[in-house]
Amino acid sequence: MNSSEITVGCQVLLSVSPPYLKTADPMPMLRPADILEIGSQGIVIDRRPGDYWGVRFSKGVFLVESQYLEKLVS
């Protein structure tokens, strides 16, 4: 996905499972990717360096690269 299509506040879904998930904590930690299922919906809360987005999912806030996200059209 083109990162210019994603903006803070938009709803996204996890379209592809990344090899791992990184928490958006002040000291990020790696978590197994199976915490979130493909199709999990979240809200973008901020933009991070390196084409990462902070996304709030029901199971927490994670840093996700835009290639794994798809913007939901409302």
mmCIF file of the N, C-alpha and C atoms, coordinates in Angstrom:
data_MODEL
# 
_entry.id   MODEL 
# 
loop_
_atom_site.group_PDB 
_atom_site.id 
_atom_site.type_symbol 
_atom_site.label_atom_id 
_atom_site.label_alt_id 
_atom_site.label_comp_id 
_atom_site.label_asym_id 
_atom_site.label_entity_id 
_atom_site.label_seq_id 
_atom_site.pdbx_PDB_ins_code 
_atom_site.Cartn_x 
_atom_site.Cartn_y 
_atom_site.Cartn_z 
_atom_site.occupancy 
_atom_site.B_iso_or_equiv 
_atom_site.pdbx_formal_charge 
_atom_site.auth_seq_id 
_atom_site.auth_comp_id 
_atom_site.auth_asym_id 
_atom_site.auth_atom_id 
_atom_site.pdbx_PDB_model_num 
ATOM 1   N N  . MET A 1 1  ? 0.838   -1.181  0.000  1.00 0.00 ? 1  MET A N  1 
ATOM 2   C CA . MET A 1 1  ? 0.000   0.000   0.000  1.00 0.00 ? 1  MET A CA 1 
ATOM 3   C C  . MET A 1 1  ? 0.877   1.236   0.000  1.00 0.00 ? 1  MET A C  1 
ATOM 4   N N  . ASN A 1 2  ? 0.433   2.235   -0.679 1.00 0.00 ? 2  ASN A N  1 
ATOM 5   C CA . ASN A 1 2  ? 1.143   3.507   -0.716 1.00 0.00 ? 2  ASN A CA 1 
ATOM 6   C C  . ASN A 1 2  ? 0.897   4.227   0.602  1.00 0.00 ? 2  ASN A C  1 
ATOM 7   N N  . SER A 1 3  ? 1.960   4.545   1.333  1.00 0.00 ? 3  SER A N  1 
ATOM 8   C CA . SER A 1 3  ? 1.813   5.156   2.650  1.00 0.00 ? 3  SER A CA 1 
ATOM 9   C C  . SER A 1 3  ? 1.144   6.518   2.591  1.00 0.00 ? 3  SER A C  1 
ATOM 10  N N  . SER A 1 4  ? 1.111   7.172   1.427  1.00 0.00 ? 4  SER A N  1 
ATOM 11  C CA . SER A 1 4  ? 0.456   8.470   1.328  1.00 0.00 ? 4  SER A CA 1 
ATOM 12  C C  . SER A 1 4  ? -1.061  8.330   1.429  1.00 0.00 ? 4  SER A C  1 
ATOM 13  N N  . GLU A 1 5  ? -1.595  7.116   1.248  1.00 0.00 ? 5  GLU A N  1 
ATOM 14  C CA . GLU A 1 5  ? -3.035  6.898   1.365  1.00 0.00 ? 5  GLU A CA 1 
ATOM 15  C C  . GLU A 1 5  ? -3.458  6.770   2.828  1.00 0.00 ? 5  GLU A C  1 
ATOM 16  N N  . ILE A 1 6  ? -2.537  6.402   3.690  1.00 0.00 ? 6  ILE A N  1 
ATOM 17  C CA . ILE A 1 6  ? -2.831  6.242   5.113  1.00 0.00 ? 6  ILE A CA 1 
ATOM 18  C C  . ILE A 1 6  ? -2.577  7.572   5.810  1.00 0.00 ? 6  ILE A C  1 
ATOM 19  N N  . THR A 1 7  ? -3.492  7.942   6.691  1.00 0.00 ? 7  THR A N  1 
ATOM 20  C CA . THR A 1 7  ? -3.324  9.165   7.478  1.00 0.00 ? 7  THR A CA 1 
ATOM 21  C C  . THR A 1 7  ? -3.673  8.865   8.933  1.00 0.00 ? 7  THR A C  1 
ATOM 22  N N  . VAL A 1 8  ? -3.211  9.715   9.816  1.00 0.00 ? 8  VAL A N  1 
ATOM 23  C CA . VAL A 1 8  ? -3.527  9.567   11.235 1.00 0.00 ? 8  VAL A CA 1 
ATOM 24  C C  . VAL A 1 8  ? -5.041  9.686   11.396 1.00 0.00 ? 8  VAL A C  1 
ATOM 25  N N  . GLY A 1 9  ? -5.610  8.755   12.144 1.00 0.00 ? 9  GLY A N  1 
ATOM 26  C CA . GLY A 1 9  ? -7.048  8.757   12.400 1.00 0.00 ? 9  GLY A CA 1 
ATOM 27  C C  . GLY A 1 9  ? -7.844  7.840   11.491 1.00 0.00 ? 9  GLY A C  1 
ATOM 28  N N  . CYS A 1 10 ? -7.243  7.354   10.405 1.00 0.00 ? 10 CYS A N  1 
ATOM 29  C CA . CYS A 1 10 ? -8.003  6.484   9.504  1.00 0.00 ? 10 CYS A CA 1 
ATOM 30  C C  . CYS A 1 10 ? -8.022  5.054   10.032 1.00 0.00 ? 10 CYS A C  1 
ATOM 31  N N  . GLN A 1 11 ? -9.041  4.316   9.611  1.00 0.00 ? 11 GLN A N  1 
ATOM 32  C CA . GLN A 1 11 ? -9.165  2.919   10.002 1.00 0.00 ? 11 GLN A CA 1 
ATOM 33  C C  . GLN A 1 11 ? -8.441  2.057   8.984  1.00 0.00 ? 11 GLN A C  1 
ATOM 34  N N  . VAL A 1 12 ? -7.703  1.086   9.494  1.00 0.00 ? 12 VAL A N  1 
ATOM 35  C CA . VAL A 1 12 ? -6.941  0.177   8.641  1.00 0.00 ? 12 VAL A CA 1 
ATOM 36  C C  . VAL A 1 12 ? -7.199  -1.253  9.093  1.00 0.00 ? 12 VAL A C  1 
ATOM 37  N N  . LEU A 1 13 ? -6.852  -2.183  8.220  1.00 0.00 ? 13 LEU A N  1 
ATOM 38  C CA . LEU A 1 13 ? -6.880  -3.581  8.618  1.00 0.00 ? 13 LEU A CA 1 
ATOM 39  C C  . LEU A 1 13 ? -5.559  -4.216  8.264  1.00 0.00 ? 13 LEU A C  1 
ATOM 40  N N  . LEU A 1 14 ? -5.222  -5.244  8.990  1.00 0.00 ? 14 LEU A N  1 
ATOM 41  C CA . LEU A 1 14 ? -3.987  -5.987  8.764  1.00 0.00 ? 14 LEU A CA 1 
ATOM 42  C C  . LEU A 1 14 ? -4.236  -6.924  7.590  1.00 0.00 ? 14 LEU A C  1 
ATOM 43  N N  . SER A 1 15 ? -3.672  -6.602  6.427  1.00 0.00 ? 15 SER A N  1 
ATOM 44  C CA . SER A 1 15 ? -3.952  -7.363  5.208  1.00 0.00 ? 15 SER A CA 1 
ATOM 45  C C  . SER A 1 15 ? -2.980  -8.526  5.008  1.00 0.00 ? 15 SER A C  1 
ATOM 46  N N  . VAL A 1 16 ? -1.780  -8.417  5.575  1.00 0.00 ? 16 VAL A N  1 
ATOM 47  C CA . VAL A 1 16 ? -0.759  -9.469  5.481  1.00 0.00 ? 16 VAL A CA 1 
ATOM 48  C C  . VAL A 1 16 ? -0.111  -9.578  6.857  1.00 0.00 ? 16 VAL A C  1 
ATOM 49  N N  . SER A 1 17 ? 0.160   -10.795 7.273  1.00 0.00 ? 17 SER A N  1 
ATOM 50  C CA . SER A 1 17 ? 0.779   -10.994 8.576  1.00 0.00 ? 17 SER A CA 1 
ATOM 51  C C  . SER A 1 17 ? 2.283   -10.726 8.491  1.00 0.00 ? 17 SER A C  1 
ATOM 52  N N  . PRO A 1 18 ? 2.788   -9.783  9.292  1.00 0.00 ? 18 PRO A N  1 
ATOM 53  C CA . PRO A 1 18 ? 4.235   -9.535  9.303  1.00 0.00 ? 18 PRO A CA 1 
ATOM 54  C C  . PRO A 1 18 ? 4.956   -10.690 10.011 1.00 0.00 ? 18 PRO A C  1 
ATOM 55  N N  . PRO A 1 19 ? 6.282   -10.791 9.850  1.00 0.00 ? 19 PRO A N  1 
ATOM 56  C CA . PRO A 1 19 ? 7.021   -11.863 10.519 1.00 0.00 ? 19 PRO A CA 1 
ATOM 57  C C  . PRO A 1 19 ? 6.971   -11.742 12.052 1.00 0.00 ? 19 PRO A C  1 
ATOM 58  N N  . TYR A 1 20 ? 6.797   -10.532 12.555 1.00 0.00 ? 20 TYR A N  1 
ATOM 59  C CA . TYR A 1 20 ? 6.675   -10.269 13.987 1.00 0.00 ? 20 TYR A CA 1 
ATOM 60  C C  . TYR A 1 20 ? 5.984   -8.930  14.148 1.00 0.00 ? 20 TYR A C  1 
ATOM 61  N N  . LEU A 1 21 ? 5.532   -8.633  15.359 1.00 0.00 ? 21 LEU A N  1 
ATOM 62  C CA . LEU A 1 21 ? 4.937   -7.333  15.665 1.00 0.00 ? 21 LEU A CA 1 
ATOM 63  C C  . LEU A 1 21 ? 5.816   -6.629  16.684 1.00 0.00 ? 21 LEU A C  1 
ATOM 64  N N  . LYS A 1 22 ? 5.903   -5.323  16.545 1.00 0.00 ? 22 LYS A N  1 
ATOM 65  C CA . LYS A 1 22 ? 6.683   -4.511  17.469 1.00 0.00 ? 22 LYS A CA 1 
ATOM 66  C C  . LYS A 1 22 ? 5.706   -3.635  18.247 1.00 0.00 ? 22 LYS A C  1 
ATOM 67  N N  . THR A 1 23 ? 5.783   -3.682  19.571 1.00 0.00 ? 23 THR A N  1 
ATOM 68  C CA . THR A 1 23 ? 4.892   -2.849  20.379 1.00 0.00 ? 23 THR A CA 1 
ATOM 69  C C  . THR A 1 23 ? 5.271   -1.386  20.218 1.00 0.00 ? 23 THR A C  1 
ATOM 70  N N  . ALA A 1 24 ? 4.323   -0.500  20.468 1.00 0.00 ? 24 ALA A N  1 
ATOM 71  C CA . ALA A 1 24 ? 4.567   0.938   20.349 1.00 0.00 ? 24 ALA A CA 1 
ATOM 72  C C  . ALA A 1 24 ? 4.916   1.557   21.696 1.00 0.00 ? 24 ALA A C  1 
ATOM 73  N N  . ASP A 1 25 ? 5.425   0.758   22.604 1.00 0.00 ? 25 ASP A N  1 
ATOM 74  C CA . ASP A 1 25 ? 5.829   1.243   23.926 1.00 0.00 ? 25 ASP A CA 1 
ATOM 75  C C  . ASP A 1 25 ? 7.069   2.121   23.805 1.00 0.00 ? 25 ASP A C  1 
ATOM 76  N N  . PRO A 1 26 ? 7.365   2.921   24.846 1.00 0.00 ? 26 PRO A N  1 
ATOM 77  C CA . PRO A 1 26 ? 8.601   3.716   24.810 1.00 0.00 ? 26 PRO A CA 1 
ATOM 78  C C  . PRO A 1 26 ? 9.840   2.844   24.563 1.00 0.00 ? 26 PRO A C  1 
ATOM 79  N N  . MET A 1 27 ? 9.828   1.612   25.066 1.00 0.00 ? 27 MET A N  1 
ATOM 80  C CA . MET A 1 27 ? 10.885  0.643   24.787 1.00 0.00 ? 27 MET A CA 1 
ATOM 81  C C  . MET A 1 27 ? 10.208  -0.498  24.016 1.00 0.00 ? 27 MET A C  1 
ATOM 82  N N  . PRO A 1 28 ? 10.147  -0.397  22.674 1.00 0.00 ? 28 PRO A N  1 
ATOM 83  C CA . PRO A 1 28 ? 9.412   -1.396  21.888 1.00 0.00 ? 28 PRO A CA 1 
ATOM 84  C C  . PRO A 1 28 ? 9.950   -2.808  22.095 1.00 0.00 ? 28 PRO A C  1 
ATOM 85  N N  . MET A 1 29 ? 9.028   -3.760  22.079 1.00 0.00 ? 29 MET A N  1 
ATOM 86  C CA . MET A 1 29 ? 9.384   -5.172  22.228 1.00 0.00 ? 29 MET A CA 1 
ATOM 87  C C  . MET A 1 29 ? 8.791   -5.939  21.055 1.00 0.00 ? 29 MET A C  1 
ATOM 88  N N  . LEU A 1 30 ? 9.489   -6.970  20.630 1.00 0.00 ? 30 LEU A N  1 
ATOM 89  C CA . LEU A 1 30 ? 8.984   -7.807  19.548 1.00 0.00 ? 30 LEU A CA 1 
ATOM 90  C C  . LEU A 1 30 ? 8.042   -8.865  20.115 1.00 0.00 ? 30 LEU A C  1 
ATOM 91  N N  . ARG A 1 31 ? 6.946   -9.070  19.392 1.00 0.00 ? 31 ARG A N  1 
ATOM 92  C CA . ARG A 1 31 ? 5.950   -10.058 19.773 1.00 0.00 ? 31 ARG A CA 1 
ATOM 93  C C  . ARG A 1 31 ? 5.678   -10.971 18.583 1.00 0.00 ? 31 ARG A C  1 
ATOM 94  N N  . PRO A 1 32 ? 5.222   -12.186 18.824 1.00 0.00 ? 32 PRO A N  1 
ATOM 95  C CA . PRO A 1 32 ? 4.891   -13.067 17.695 1.00 0.00 ? 32 PRO A CA 1 
ATOM 96  C C  . PRO A 1 32 ? 3.734   -12.491 16.888 1.00 0.00 ? 32 PRO A C  1 
ATOM 97  N N  . ALA A 1 33 ? 3.766   -12.707 15.588 1.00 0.00 ? 33 ALA A N  1 
ATOM 98  C CA . ALA A 1 33 ? 2.757   -12.130 14.694 1.00 0.00 ? 33 ALA A CA 1 
ATOM 99  C C  . ALA A 1 33 ? 1.375   -12.725 14.908 1.00 0.00 ? 33 ALA A C  1 
ATOM 100 N N  . ASP A 1 34 ? 1.283   -13.905 15.526 1.00 0.00 ? 34 ASP A N  1 
ATOM 101 C CA . ASP A 1 34 ? -0.026  -14.521 15.689 1.00 0.00 ? 34 ASP A CA 1 
ATOM 102 C C  . ASP A 1 34 ? -0.887  -13.869 16.771 1.00 0.00 ? 34 ASP A C  1 
ATOM 103 N N  . ILE A 1 35 ? -0.379  -12.803 17.399 1.00 0.00 ? 35 ILE A N  1 
ATOM 104 C CA . ILE A 1 35 ? -1.202  -12.034 18.339 1.00 0.00 ? 35 ILE A CA 1 
ATOM 105 C C  . ILE A 1 35 ? -2.394  -11.433 17.591 1.00 0.00 ? 35 ILE A C  1 
ATOM 106 N N  . LEU A 1 36 ? -2.149  -10.965 16.366 1.00 0.00 ? 36 LEU A N  1 
ATOM 107 C CA . LEU A 1 36 ? -3.204  -10.373 15.543 1.00 0.00 ? 36 LEU A CA 1 
ATOM 108 C C  . LEU A 1 36 ? -3.496  -11.262 14.347 1.00 0.00 ? 36 LEU A C  1 
ATOM 109 N N  . GLU A 1 37 ? -4.766  -11.439 14.052 1.00 0.00 ? 37 GLU A N  1 
ATOM 110 C CA . GLU A 1 37 ? -5.163  -12.210 12.887 1.00 0.00 ? 37 GLU A CA 1 
ATOM 111 C C  . GLU A 1 37 ? -5.213  -11.298 11.665 1.00 0.00 ? 37 GLU A C  1 
ATOM 112 N N  . ILE A 1 38 ? -5.015  -11.876 10.485 1.00 0.00 ? 38 ILE A N  1 
ATOM 113 C CA . ILE A 1 38 ? -5.201  -11.106 9.256  1.00 0.00 ? 38 ILE A CA 1 
ATOM 114 C C  . ILE A 1 38 ? -6.655  -10.651 9.231  1.00 0.00 ? 38 ILE A C  1 
ATOM 115 N N  . GLY A 1 39 ? -6.873  -9.401  8.920  1.00 0.00 ? 39 GLY A N  1 
ATOM 116 C CA . GLY A 1 39 ? -8.219  -8.829  8.929  1.00 0.00 ? 39 GLY A CA 1 
ATOM 117 C C  . GLY A 1 39 ? -8.526  -8.046  10.193 1.00 0.00 ? 39 GLY A C  1 
ATOM 118 N N  . SER A 1 40 ? -7.607  -8.069  11.178 1.00 0.00 ? 40 SER A N  1 
ATOM 119 C CA . SER A 1 40 ? -7.816  -7.285  12.394 1.00 0.00 ? 40 SER A CA 1 
ATOM 120 C C  . SER A 1 40 ? -7.873  -5.804  12.035 1.00 0.00 ? 40 SER A C  1 
ATOM 121 N N  . GLN A 1 41 ? -8.844  -5.101  12.616 1.00 0.00 ? 41 GLN A N  1 
ATOM 122 C CA . GLN A 1 41 ? -9.008  -3.681  12.320 1.00 0.00 ? 41 GLN A CA 1 
ATOM 123 C C  . GLN A 1 41 ? -8.425  -2.829  13.434 1.00 0.00 ? 41 GLN A C  1 
ATOM 124 N N  . GLY A 1 42 ? -7.885  -1.688  13.023 1.00 0.00 ? 42 GLY A N  1 
ATOM 125 C CA . GLY A 1 42 ? -7.309  -0.771  13.987 1.00 0.00 ? 42 GLY A CA 1 
ATOM 126 C C  . GLY A 1 42 ? -7.411  0.659   13.502 1.00 0.00 ? 42 GLY A C  1 
ATOM 127 N N  . ILE A 1 43 ? -7.002  1.586   14.350 1.00 0.00 ? 43 ILE A N  1 
ATOM 128 C CA . ILE A 1 43 ? -7.012  3.018   14.028 1.00 0.00 ? 43 ILE A CA 1 
ATOM 129 C C  . ILE A 1 43 ? -5.584  3.528   14.118 1.00 0.00 ? 43 ILE A C  1 
ATOM 130 N N  . VAL A 1 44 ? -5.157  4.248   13.090 1.00 0.00 ? 44 VAL A N  1 
ATOM 131 C CA . VAL A 1 44 ? -3.810  4.817   13.055 1.00 0.00 ? 44 VAL A CA 1 
ATOM 132 C C  . VAL A 1 44 ? -3.753  5.969   14.050 1.00 0.00 ? 44 VAL A C  1 
ATOM 133 N N  . ILE A 1 45 ? -2.798  5.903   14.974 1.00 0.00 ? 45 ILE A N  1 
ATOM 134 C CA . ILE A 1 45 ? -2.680  6.962   15.978 1.00 0.00 ? 45 ILE A CA 1 
ATOM 135 C C  . ILE A 1 45 ? -1.500  7.886   15.731 1.00 0.00 ? 45 ILE A C  1 
ATOM 136 N N  . ASP A 1 46 ? -0.477  7.412   14.998 1.00 0.00 ? 46 ASP A N  1 
ATOM 137 C CA . ASP A 1 46 ? 0.639   8.300   14.665 1.00 0.00 ? 46 ASP A CA 1 
ATOM 138 C C  . ASP A 1 46 ? 1.519   7.697   13.583 1.00 0.00 ? 46 ASP A C  1 
ATOM 139 N N  . ARG A 1 47 ? 2.393   8.549   13.063 1.00 0.00 ? 47 ARG A N  1 
ATOM 140 C CA . ARG A 1 47 ? 3.352   8.172   12.016 1.00 0.00 ? 47 ARG A CA 1 
ATOM 141 C C  . ARG A 1 47 ? 4.719   8.071   12.655 1.00 0.00 ? 47 ARG A C  1 
ATOM 142 N N  . ARG A 1 48 ? 5.462   7.028   12.312 1.00 0.00 ? 48 ARG A N  1 
ATOM 143 C CA . ARG A 1 48 ? 6.803   6.840   12.858 1.00 0.00 ? 48 ARG A CA 1 
ATOM 144 C C  . ARG A 1 48 ? 7.819   6.790   11.731 1.00 0.00 ? 48 ARG A C  1 
ATOM 145 N N  . PRO A 1 49 ? 9.073   7.056   12.017 1.00 0.00 ? 49 PRO A N  1 
ATOM 146 C CA . PRO A 1 49 ? 10.112  6.972   10.979 1.00 0.00 ? 49 PRO A CA 1 
ATOM 147 C C  . PRO A 1 49 ? 10.220  5.565   10.402 1.00 0.00 ? 49 PRO A C  1 
ATOM 148 N N  . GLY A 1 50 ? 10.694  5.471   9.180  1.00 0.00 ? 50 GLY A N  1 
ATOM 149 C CA . GLY A 1 50 ? 10.931  4.179   8.551  1.00 0.00 ? 50 GLY A CA 1 
ATOM 150 C C  . GLY A 1 50 ? 9.687   3.525   7.993  1.00 0.00 ? 50 GLY A C  1 
ATOM 151 N N  . ASP A 1 51 ? 8.688   4.317   7.600  1.00 0.00 ? 51 ASP A N  1 
ATOM 152 C CA . ASP A 1 51 ? 7.453   3.802   7.004  1.00 0.00 ? 51 ASP A CA 1 
ATOM 153 C C  . ASP A 1 51 ? 6.634   2.966   7.986  1.00 0.00 ? 51 ASP A C  1 
ATOM 154 N N  . TYR A 1 52 ? 6.737   3.271   9.276  1.00 0.00 ? 52 TYR A N  1 
ATOM 155 C CA . TYR A 1 52 ? 5.947   2.594   10.304 1.00 0.00 ? 52 TYR A CA 1 
ATOM 156 C C  . TYR A 1 52 ? 4.796   3.490   10.744 1.00 0.00 ? 52 TYR A C  1 
ATOM 157 N N  . TRP A 1 53 ? 3.704   2.846   11.122 1.00 0.00 ? 53 TRP A N  1 
ATOM 158 C CA . TRP A 1 53 ? 2.540   3.540   11.665 1.00 0.00 ? 53 TRP A CA 1 
ATOM 159 C C  . TRP A 1 53 ? 2.230   2.957   13.035 1.00 0.00 ? 53 TRP A C  1 
ATOM 160 N N  . GLY A 1 54 ? 1.880   3.817   13.976 1.00 0.00 ? 54 GLY A N  1 
ATOM 161 C CA . GLY A 1 54 ? 1.378   3.355   15.264 1.00 0.00 ? 54 GLY A CA 1 
ATOM 162 C C  . GLY A 1 54 ? -0.104  3.078   15.096 1.00 0.00 ? 54 GLY A C  1 
ATOM 163 N N  . VAL A 1 55 ? -0.507  1.834   15.297 1.00 0.00 ? 55 VAL A N  1 
ATOM 164 C CA . VAL A 1 55 ? -1.899  1.441   15.077 1.00 0.00 ? 55 VAL A CA 1 
ATOM 165 C C  . VAL A 1 55 ? -2.457  0.823   16.351 1.00 0.00 ? 55 VAL A C  1 
ATOM 166 N N  . ARG A 1 56 ? -3.620  1.337   16.790 1.00 0.00 ? 56 ARG A N  1 
ATOM 167 C CA . ARG A 1 56 ? -4.283  0.800   17.979 1.00 0.00 ? 56 ARG A CA 1 
ATOM 168 C C  . ARG A 1 56 ? -5.245  -0.303  17.537 1.00 0.00 ? 56 ARG A C  1 
ATOM 169 N N  . PHE A 1 57 ? -4.924  -1.534  17.910 1.00 0.00 ? 57 PHE A N  1 
ATOM 170 C CA . PHE A 1 57 ? -5.783  -2.680  17.679 1.00 0.00 ? 57 PHE A CA 1 
ATOM 171 C C  . PHE A 1 57 ? -6.446  -3.042  19.012 1.00 0.00 ? 57 PHE A C  1 
ATOM 172 N N  . SER A 1 58 ? -7.397  -3.958  18.987 1.00 0.00 ? 58 SER A N  1 
ATOM 173 C CA . SER A 1 58 ? -8.071  -4.354  20.232 1.00 0.00 ? 58 SER A CA 1 
ATOM 174 C C  . SER A 1 58 ? -7.097  -5.005  21.218 1.00 0.00 ? 58 SER A C  1 
ATOM 175 N N  . LYS A 1 59 ? -5.997  -5.566  20.723 1.00 0.00 ? 59 LYS A N  1 
ATOM 176 C CA . LYS A 1 59 ? -5.035  -6.254  21.590 1.00 0.00 ? 59 LYS A CA 1 
ATOM 177 C C  . LYS A 1 59 ? -3.812  -5.411  21.925 1.00 0.00 ? 59 LYS A C  1 
ATOM 178 N N  . GLY A 1 60 ? -3.854  -4.106  21.603 1.00 0.00 ? 60 GLY A N  1 
ATOM 179 C CA . GLY A 1 60 ? -2.745  -3.227  21.949 1.00 0.00 ? 60 GLY A CA 1 
ATOM 180 C C  . GLY A 1 60 ? -2.351  -2.328  20.795 1.00 0.00 ? 60 GLY A C  1 
ATOM 181 N N  . VAL A 1 61 ? -1.336  -1.510  21.040 1.00 0.00 ? 61 VAL A N  1 
ATOM 182 C CA . VAL A 1 61 ? -0.822  -0.588  20.029 1.00 0.00 ? 61 VAL A CA 1 
ATOM 183 C C  . VAL A 1 61 ? 0.493   -1.150  19.497 1.00 0.00 ? 61 VAL A C  1 
ATOM 184 N N  . PHE A 1 62 ? 0.564   -1.263  18.171 1.00 0.00 ? 62 PHE A N  1 
ATOM 185 C CA . PHE A 1 62 ? 1.734   -1.858  17.541 1.00 0.00 ? 62 PHE A CA 1 
ATOM 186 C C  . PHE A 1 62 ? 2.257   -0.948  16.438 1.00 0.00 ? 62 PHE A C  1 
ATOM 187 N N  . LEU A 1 63 ? 3.554   -1.057  16.160 1.00 0.00 ? 63 LEU A N  1 
ATOM 188 C CA . LEU A 1 63 ? 4.173   -0.359  15.040 1.00 0.00 ? 63 LEU A CA 1 
ATOM 189 C C  . LEU A 1 63 ? 4.125   -1.303  13.843 1.00 0.00 ? 63 LEU A C  1 
ATOM 190 N N  . VAL A 1 64 ? 3.458   -0.871  12.774 1.00 0.00 ? 64 VAL A N  1 
ATOM 191 C CA . VAL A 1 64 ? 3.249   -1.733  11.620 1.00 0.00 ? 64 VAL A CA 1 
ATOM 192 C C  . VAL A 1 64 ? 3.686   -0.992  10.367 1.00 0.00 ? 64 VAL A C  1 
ATOM 193 N N  . GLU A 1 65 ? 4.454   -1.670  9.519  1.00 0.00 ? 65 GLU A N  1 
ATOM 194 C CA . GLU A 1 65 ? 4.850   -1.067  8.243  1.00 0.00 ? 65 GLU A CA 1 
ATOM 195 C C  . GLU A 1 65 ? 3.637   -0.968  7.326  1.00 0.00 ? 65 GLU A C  1 
ATOM 196 N N  . SER A 1 66 ? 3.619   0.052   6.483  1.00 0.00 ? 66 SER A N  1 
ATOM 197 C CA . SER A 1 66 ? 2.460   0.282   5.623  1.00 0.00 ? 66 SER A CA 1 
ATOM 198 C C  . SER A 1 66 ? 2.211   -0.866  4.651  1.00 0.00 ? 66 SER A C  1 
ATOM 199 N N  . GLN A 1 67 ? 3.232   -1.648  4.311  1.00 0.00 ? 67 GLN A N  1 
ATOM 200 C CA . GLN A 1 67 ? 3.038   -2.763  3.381  1.00 0.00 ? 67 GLN A CA 1 
ATOM 201 C C  . GLN A 1 67 ? 2.120   -3.846  3.937  1.00 0.00 ? 67 GLN A C  1 
ATOM 202 N N  . TYR A 1 68 ? 1.917   -3.861  5.240  1.00 0.00 ? 68 TYR A N  1 
ATOM 203 C CA . TYR A 1 68 ? 1.050   -4.860  5.872  1.00 0.00 ? 68 TYR A CA 1 
ATOM 204 C C  . TYR A 1 68 ? -0.359  -4.335  6.149  1.00 0.00 ? 68 TYR A C  1 
ATOM 205 N N  . LEU A 1 69 ? -0.603  -3.071  5.829  1.00 0.00 ? 69 LEU A N  1 
ATOM 206 C CA . LEU A 1 69 ? -1.876  -2.435  6.128  1.00 0.00 ? 69 LEU A CA 1 
ATOM 207 C C  . LEU A 1 69 ? -2.688  -2.135  4.872  1.00 0.00 ? 69 LEU A C  1 
ATOM 208 N N  . GLU A 1 70 ? -3.982  -2.103  5.057  1.00 0.00 ? 70 GLU A N  1 
ATOM 209 C CA . GLU A 1 70 ? -4.895  -1.705  3.993  1.00 0.00 ? 70 GLU A CA 1 
ATOM 210 C C  . GLU A 1 70 ? -5.890  -0.720  4.595  1.00 0.00 ? 70 GLU A C  1 
ATOM 211 N N  . LYS A 1 71 ? -6.067  0.411   3.931  1.00 0.00 ? 71 LYS A N  1 
ATOM 212 C CA . LYS A 1 71 ? -6.988  1.429   4.432  1.00 0.00 ? 71 LYS A CA 1 
ATOM 213 C C  . LYS A 1 71 ? -8.422  0.974   4.202  1.00 0.00 ? 71 LYS A C  1 
ATOM 214 N N  . LEU A 1 72 ? -9.256  1.135   5.238  1.00 0.00 ? 72 LEU A N  1 
ATOM 215 C CA . LEU A 1 72 ? -10.676 0.810   5.114  1.00 0.00 ? 72 LEU A CA 1 
ATOM 216 C C  . LEU A 1 72 ? -11.409 2.014   4.550  1.00 0.00 ? 72 LEU A C  1 
ATOM 217 N N  . VAL A 1 73 ? -12.225 1.775   3.547  1.00 0.00 ? 73 VAL A N  1 
ATOM 218 C CA . VAL A 1 73 ? -13.008 2.844   2.958  1.00 0.00 ? 73 VAL A CA 1 
ATOM 219 C C  . VAL A 1 73 ? -14.353 2.878   3.664  1.00 0.00 ? 73 VAL A C  1 
ATOM 220 N N  . SER A 1 74 ? -14.715 4.063   4.196  1.00 0.00 ? 74 SER A N  1 
ATOM 221 C CA . SER A 1 74 ? -15.971 4.157   4.931  1.00 0.00 ? 74 SER A CA 1 
ATOM 222 C C  . SER A 1 74 ? -17.040 4.863   4.157  1.00 0.00 ? 74 SER A C  1 
# 
